[in-house]
């Protein structure tokens, strides 16, 4: 049985890697082939230079993503079948032979730290080579590492209690530990949704109230018309790190905030900003956020239930290169290998997300101006260097948003 599971794991991992490379190459070739001509729907709004910049940016990002994915696959093999996790476990067992919960936390943190160190050069290259090459990066090296330290400290502060709670429940709560852990995890996520906008997000960016009174009044009227209550309208200093623009809602319940990147407010006029906000309101009116939260809870419930069964199966450990079973080793193995199996569900998740985007666009067209939303999207595609010509298969597999041409053509129908 361990050998069968090893073969299954390796087969899926190799298949997923081949699919990633194949789709990445298709995407690069397709974008390159359409680099010389702007799609007809964007002739009036996006220049050939801007289109080619987006094509080059997309190809560079895709090449980097393919290299990073290949590196992560090698790391996963080293940690599992290569015996890396077992070596880490043996090392901590010599230091802490009896304190299993503390040892388990250190083993898991060691594996996650190693993974983060592998990812760090790619994050650095993405910001200071790729994004800088195309004029997007505004971050200094000092800011990059300060953010890294902040993220690490926040991650430890929030993750450590959950990790220790998980390991304690696995050891002490009996056969249904996985259910109690799911309850704790669900409550933690709900609390985070409520406190993130007020206490965590300001650690990384500055948020100031929207000062444009005319725009503020217009947005508040739209919110009232759509029956949406928020804690306030805020502007985020996105320009301190990047020239990309965006707008979003954050928070849960009474803590909901409307947040605009300062770069977005600089590029769009009031009509276009209202249309973009109407799109975001569409997500809330169609309960997309609540549906995703419920979906996340269902997936985590099923995942923990599966882990509750796997933890008692010796082949699960042996098939992944671990000779000494333990609760914490089951947890880290599950966290590492689950994405390999979930990879094949990505097209379904992407399709569901694109459906949500179409619904939000439809809501925006009915509560603001479809024409202004088209203008806003064209500016965002241009300024964010988003390709207008993605490979259809790559887009269907990965993209959470519909391809630009399809999205614009659907919105254009509302303007007839």
PLY file of the C-alpha trace (Angstrom):
ply
format ascii 1.0
element vertex 416
property float x
property float y
property float z
element edge 415
property int vertex1
property int vertex2
end_header
0.00 0.00 0.00
2.77 2.58 0.75
4.34 1.88 -2.66
0.96 2.31 -4.38
0.40 5.63 -2.65
3.91 6.77 -3.55
3.26 5.95 -7.22
-0.09 7.75 -7.09
1.45 10.83 -5.51
4.36 10.90 -7.95
2.08 10.34 -10.95
-0.19 13.23 -9.97
2.75 15.48 -9.16
4.43 14.79 -12.51
1.14 15.17 -14.39
0.40 18.49 -12.66
3.92 19.72 -13.45
3.61 18.76 -17.12
0.24 20.53 -17.33
1.69 23.67 -15.72
4.60 23.78 -18.16
2.41 23.00 -21.16
-0.15 25.66 -20.25
2.58 28.19 -19.49
4.25 27.66 -22.85
0.89 27.83 -24.64
0.16 31.10 -22.86
3.52 32.63 -23.78
3.24 31.54 -27.41
-0.34 32.79 -27.74
0.47 36.19 -26.23
3.56 36.48 -28.45
1.56 35.63 -31.58
-0.98 38.37 -30.84
1.57 40.94 -29.68
1.61 42.92 -32.93
-2.07 43.88 -33.04
-4.47 45.40 -30.50
-7.81 43.53 -30.36
-10.53 45.43 -32.21
-12.60 46.13 -29.08
-9.68 48.09 -27.59
-8.43 49.99 -30.65
-9.74 53.31 -29.35
-8.59 52.91 -25.73
-5.27 51.05 -25.75
-2.27 51.90 -27.91
-0.07 49.34 -29.61
2.81 50.28 -27.28
0.63 49.64 -24.21
-0.60 46.34 -25.69
2.95 45.19 -26.36
4.05 46.23 -22.89
1.26 44.08 -21.43
2.29 41.17 -23.63
5.94 41.39 -22.58
4.99 41.78 -18.90
2.69 38.75 -19.09
5.36 36.60 -20.74
7.98 37.57 -18.15
5.59 36.85 -15.26
4.61 33.50 -16.76
8.23 32.43 -17.22
8.98 33.35 -13.60
5.88 31.50 -12.36
6.91 28.37 -14.28
10.40 28.46 -12.77
9.03 29.00 -9.28
6.51 26.17 -9.66
9.26 23.79 -10.81
11.40 24.76 -7.82
8.49 24.13 -5.45
7.99 20.68 -6.96
11.65 19.82 -6.35
11.40 21.08 -2.77
8.28 18.99 -2.18
10.06 15.87 -3.41
13.08 16.62 -1.22
10.90 17.13 1.87
8.79 14.02 1.32
10.27 11.18 -0.72
13.76 12.61 -0.28
13.49 12.25 3.47
13.81 15.96 4.28
10.96 16.02 6.77
12.25 12.91 8.48
15.70 14.50 8.84
14.13 17.65 10.33
12.07 15.50 12.72
15.07 13.41 13.78
17.08 16.56 14.47
14.42 18.07 16.75
13.85 14.69 18.46
17.45 14.74 19.62
16.93 18.19 21.15
13.39 17.66 22.51
12.86 13.90 22.90
9.76 14.12 25.12
7.88 17.39 24.49
5.87 16.35 21.43
3.71 19.45 20.97
6.64 21.86 21.11
8.74 19.55 18.94
5.89 19.25 16.47
5.49 23.00 16.24
9.23 23.38 15.60
9.22 20.68 12.90
6.30 22.31 11.10
7.80 25.80 11.43
11.15 24.51 10.13
9.52 23.05 7.02
7.47 26.20 6.40
10.51 28.40 6.95
12.50 26.39 4.43
9.67 26.78 1.91
9.53 30.54 2.56
13.29 30.90 2.07
12.98 29.15 -1.29
10.18 31.53 -2.32
12.00 34.67 -1.16
14.31 35.05 -4.20
11.31 34.75 -6.52
9.40 37.45 -4.64
12.47 39.67 -4.76
12.98 39.05 -8.48
9.29 39.69 -9.20
9.42 43.10 -7.48
12.87 44.39 -8.31
13.43 42.88 -11.75
10.14 42.10 -13.49
7.92 44.82 -11.99
10.76 47.35 -11.98
11.47 46.65 -15.66
7.91 47.66 -16.56
7.71 50.60 -14.17
5.39 49.07 -11.56
7.61 48.60 -8.53
7.77 51.56 -6.15
9.14 49.60 -3.24
12.65 50.11 -1.92
14.80 47.19 -0.82
14.52 48.43 2.75
10.71 48.49 2.51
10.69 45.00 0.99
12.57 43.51 3.93
10.62 45.55 6.49
7.41 44.14 5.02
8.95 40.68 5.15
9.70 41.08 8.86
6.22 42.47 9.53
4.53 39.63 7.67
6.66 37.11 9.55
5.87 38.59 12.95
2.15 38.85 12.20
2.22 35.29 10.85
3.84 34.00 14.02
1.54 36.02 16.29
-1.58 34.72 14.55
-0.39 31.30 13.44
1.33 30.09 16.61
-1.84 29.92 18.75
-3.71 28.05 16.01
-0.80 25.66 15.48
-0.47 24.86 19.19
-4.26 24.50 19.47
-4.23 22.07 16.55
-1.43 19.97 17.99
-3.02 19.94 21.45
-6.41 18.89 20.06
-4.81 16.17 17.95
-3.14 14.80 21.07
-5.86 15.28 23.66
-9.33 15.56 22.11
-9.91 11.94 21.09
-11.12 10.59 17.76
-13.09 13.71 16.89
-10.20 16.13 17.33
-10.54 17.09 13.67
-14.08 18.37 14.23
-13.06 20.49 17.23
-10.14 21.84 15.24
-12.48 22.73 12.39
-14.67 24.71 14.82
-11.62 26.57 16.12
-10.40 27.24 12.56
-13.81 28.53 11.45
-14.13 30.87 14.44
-10.58 32.12 13.89
-11.33 32.98 10.27
-14.54 34.81 11.15
-12.70 36.84 13.77
-9.95 37.64 11.29
-12.48 38.89 8.74
-13.77 41.31 11.36
-10.47 42.56 12.78
-8.27 42.57 9.66
-9.35 45.98 8.28
-8.91 47.82 11.57
-5.92 46.17 13.20
-3.84 44.25 10.65
-4.09 45.99 7.26
-2.85 49.34 8.74
0.41 47.60 9.72
1.34 47.45 6.03
-0.41 50.42 4.42
-1.76 53.80 5.39
-5.53 54.27 5.16
-7.03 57.74 5.15
-10.67 58.84 4.78
-11.73 59.81 1.27
-11.44 63.60 1.12
-13.09 64.35 -2.23
-16.50 65.52 -0.97
-18.22 65.37 -4.36
-16.97 61.84 -5.03
-17.74 60.82 -1.44
-21.34 62.01 -1.77
-21.74 60.21 -5.06
-20.38 56.95 -3.66
-22.51 57.18 -0.52
-25.61 57.69 -2.68
-24.72 54.55 -4.65
-24.17 52.58 -1.44
-27.52 53.74 -0.09
-29.30 52.89 -3.34
-27.78 49.40 -3.23
-28.57 48.91 0.46
-24.93 48.59 1.51
-23.67 49.81 4.87
-19.97 50.38 5.48
-17.73 51.64 8.25
-16.29 54.24 5.91
-14.65 55.12 2.62
-10.87 54.93 2.68
-7.92 55.60 0.39
-4.91 53.26 0.62
-1.39 54.38 -0.25
-0.89 51.65 -2.84
1.49 53.94 -4.74
4.10 53.51 -2.00
4.72 49.96 -3.20
3.32 49.65 -6.71
1.71 51.64 -9.49
-1.02 49.02 -9.93
-4.53 50.25 -9.14
-7.51 48.55 -7.54
-10.57 48.96 -5.33
-12.08 46.46 -2.90
-14.33 45.82 0.05
-12.82 44.40 3.18
-14.15 43.26 6.52
-17.22 41.42 7.64
-20.52 42.55 9.14
-20.33 46.00 10.68
-16.59 46.26 10.02
-16.94 46.44 6.21
-14.87 49.15 4.54
-14.69 50.47 1.01
-11.03 50.90 0.02
-9.63 52.65 -3.05
-6.00 52.54 -4.09
-4.74 56.09 -4.48
-3.47 55.08 -7.93
-7.01 54.15 -8.96
-8.42 57.53 -7.93
-5.71 59.27 -9.94
-6.55 57.40 -13.16
-10.34 57.12 -13.23
-12.95 59.86 -13.35
-15.96 59.94 -11.02
-18.26 58.06 -13.43
-15.71 55.27 -13.87
-15.04 55.01 -10.13
-18.77 54.68 -9.49
-19.00 51.91 -12.10
-16.07 50.01 -10.56
-17.63 50.33 -7.11
-20.95 49.09 -8.47
-19.14 45.99 -9.71
-17.73 45.37 -6.23
-21.19 45.92 -4.76
-22.44 43.27 -7.15
-20.26 40.71 -5.40
-21.90 41.53 -2.08
-25.45 41.70 -3.44
-25.01 38.26 -5.01
-23.55 37.00 -1.71
-20.32 35.93 -3.40
-18.27 36.68 -0.29
-20.56 34.66 1.99
-20.68 31.80 -0.53
-16.88 31.69 -0.66
-16.65 31.68 3.12
-19.12 28.79 3.27
-17.20 26.97 0.52
-13.94 27.48 2.45
-15.56 26.06 5.60
-16.94 23.04 3.71
-13.56 22.30 2.09
-11.72 22.67 5.41
-14.28 20.41 7.11
-13.82 17.70 4.49
-10.06 18.14 4.54
-9.78 17.79 8.30
-12.13 14.81 8.28
-9.88 13.18 5.68
-6.81 13.98 7.79
-8.59 12.45 10.79
-8.69 9.19 8.83
-5.24 9.41 7.22
-3.53 9.96 10.56
-4.25 6.32 11.41
-3.00 4.94 8.09
0.70 3.92 8.20
0.88 3.90 4.37
0.18 7.63 4.32
3.42 8.30 6.21
5.56 5.58 4.62
4.34 6.47 1.14
5.63 10.02 1.63
9.05 9.18 3.03
8.29 9.38 6.77
9.24 6.37 8.87
8.21 7.63 12.31
4.53 8.52 12.58
3.23 11.40 14.70
0.33 13.83 14.80
2.42 16.79 13.72
4.00 14.86 10.85
0.53 13.93 9.57
-0.44 17.61 9.66
2.58 18.95 7.78
2.44 16.10 5.22
-1.21 16.88 4.56
-0.52 20.60 4.17
2.30 19.89 1.72
0.66 17.29 -0.52
-2.98 18.43 -0.55
-2.29 21.13 -3.22
-1.06 18.39 -5.58
-4.46 16.69 -5.47
-6.42 19.96 -5.47
-4.54 21.24 -8.52
-6.88 19.33 -10.83
-9.87 21.18 -9.40
-8.47 24.57 -10.41
-10.49 24.83 -13.65
-13.72 24.33 -11.69
-12.78 26.96 -9.11
-11.68 29.38 -11.83
-14.92 28.83 -13.75
-16.98 29.53 -10.64
-15.00 32.72 -9.98
-15.47 33.94 -13.56
-19.22 33.31 -13.24
-19.21 35.56 -10.18
-17.39 38.26 -12.13
-20.00 38.18 -14.90
-22.76 38.48 -12.29
-21.02 41.46 -10.67
-20.58 43.11 -14.08
-24.27 42.63 -14.79
-25.17 44.21 -11.46
-22.88 47.16 -12.18
-24.42 47.64 -15.62
-27.89 47.81 -14.06
-26.97 50.12 -11.17
-24.36 52.37 -12.75
-23.13 52.71 -16.33
-21.94 49.77 -18.41
-20.22 52.22 -20.74
-18.26 53.77 -17.87
-17.33 50.33 -16.53
-15.96 49.42 -19.97
-13.90 52.63 -19.99
-12.65 51.95 -16.46
-11.69 48.35 -17.27
-9.84 49.45 -20.41
-7.81 51.92 -18.33
-7.10 49.28 -15.69
-6.04 46.73 -18.30
-3.75 49.34 -19.82
-2.28 50.73 -16.60
-1.84 47.33 -14.95
-0.40 45.85 -18.17
-2.95 43.02 -18.19
-2.82 41.05 -21.39
-5.80 41.39 -23.70
-4.99 38.12 -25.48
-4.51 35.29 -22.97
-4.35 31.73 -24.20
-7.93 30.37 -23.89
-6.90 27.11 -22.21
-4.51 28.82 -19.80
-7.22 31.34 -18.93
-9.85 28.63 -18.44
-7.52 26.72 -16.11
-6.19 29.58 -13.99
-7.94 32.92 -14.42
-10.39 34.10 -11.77
-11.53 36.90 -14.13
-12.90 36.47 -17.67
-10.63 37.34 -20.60
-10.76 41.03 -21.42
-12.40 40.71 -24.84
-15.18 38.41 -23.61
-15.86 40.59 -20.60
-16.02 43.79 -22.66
-18.25 42.21 -25.31
-20.77 41.16 -22.67
-20.78 44.62 -21.10
-21.14 46.22 -24.55
-24.50 44.46 -24.91
-25.87 46.62 -22.07
-25.01 49.81 -23.95
-27.05 48.93 -27.06
0 1
1 2
2 3
3 4
4 5
5 6
6 7
7 8
8 9
9 10
10 11
11 12
12 13
13 14
14 15
15 16
16 17
17 18
18 19
19 20
20 21
21 22
22 23
23 24
24 25
25 26
26 27
27 28
28 29
29 30
30 31
31 32
32 33
33 34
34 35
35 36
36 37
37 38
38 39
39 40
40 41
41 42
42 43
43 44
44 45
45 46
46 47
47 48
48 49
49 50
50 51
51 52
52 53
53 54
54 55
55 56
56 57
57 58
58 59
59 60
60 61
61 62
62 63
63 64
64 65
65 66
66 67
67 68
68 69
69 70
70 71
71 72
72 73
73 74
74 75
75 76
76 77
77 78
78 79
79 80
80 81
81 82
82 83
83 84
84 85
85 86
86 87
87 88
88 89
89 90
90 91
91 92
92 93
93 94
94 95
95 96
96 97
97 98
98 99
99 100
100 101
101 102
102 103
103 104
104 105
105 106
106 107
107 108
108 109
109 110
110 111
111 112
112 113
113 114
114 115
115 116
116 117
117 118
118 119
119 120
120 121
121 122
122 123
123 124
124 125
125 126
126 127
127 128
128 129
129 130
130 131
131 132
132 133
133 134
134 135
135 136
136 137
137 138
138 139
139 140
140 141
141 142
142 143
143 144
144 145
145 146
146 147
147 148
148 149
149 150
150 151
151 152
152 153
153 154
154 155
155 156
156 157
157 158
158 159
159 160
160 161
161 162
162 163
163 164
164 165
165 166
166 167
167 168
168 169
169 170
170 171
171 172
172 173
173 174
174 175
175 176
176 177
177 178
178 179
179 180
180 181
181 182
182 183
183 184
184 185
185 186
186 187
187 188
188 189
189 190
190 191
191 192
192 193
193 194
194 195
195 196
196 197
197 198
198 199
199 200
200 201
201 202
202 203
203 204
204 205
205 206
206 207
207 208
208 209
209 210
210 211
211 212
212 213
213 214
214 215
215 216
216 217
217 218
218 219
219 220
220 221
221 222
222 223
223 224
224 225
225 226
226 227
227 228
228 229
229 230
230 231
231 232
232 233
233 234
234 235
235 236
236 237
237 238
238 239
239 240
240 241
241 242
242 243
243 244
244 245
245 246
246 247
247 248
248 249
249 250
250 251
251 252
252 253
253 254
254 255
255 256
256 257
257 258
258 259
259 260
260 261
261 262
262 263
263 264
264 265
265 266
266 267
267 268
268 269
269 270
270 271
271 272
272 273
273 274
274 275
275 276
276 277
277 278
278 279
279 280
280 281
281 282
282 283
283 284
284 285
285 286
286 287
287 288
288 289
289 290
290 291
291 292
292 293
293 294
294 295
295 296
296 297
297 298
298 299
299 300
300 301
301 302
302 303
303 304
304 305
305 306
306 307
307 308
308 309
309 310
310 311
311 312
312 313
313 314
314 315
315 316
316 317
317 318
318 319
319 320
320 321
321 322
322 323
323 324
324 325
325 326
326 327
327 328
328 329
329 330
330 331
331 332
332 333
333 334
334 335
335 336
336 337
337 338
338 339
339 340
340 341
341 342
342 343
343 344
344 345
345 346
346 347
347 348
348 349
349 350
350 351
351 352
352 353
353 354
354 355
355 356
356 357
357 358
358 359
359 360
360 361
361 362
362 363
363 364
364 365
365 366
366 367
367 368
368 369
369 370
370 371
371 372
372 373
373 374
374 375
375 376
376 377
377 378
378 379
379 380
380 381
381 382
382 383
383 384
384 385
385 386
386 387
387 388
388 389
389 390
390 391
391 392
392 393
393 394
394 395
395 396
396 397
397 398
398 399
399 400
400 401
401 402
402 403
403 404
404 405
405 406
406 407
407 408
408 409
409 410
410 411
411 412
412 413
413 414
414 415
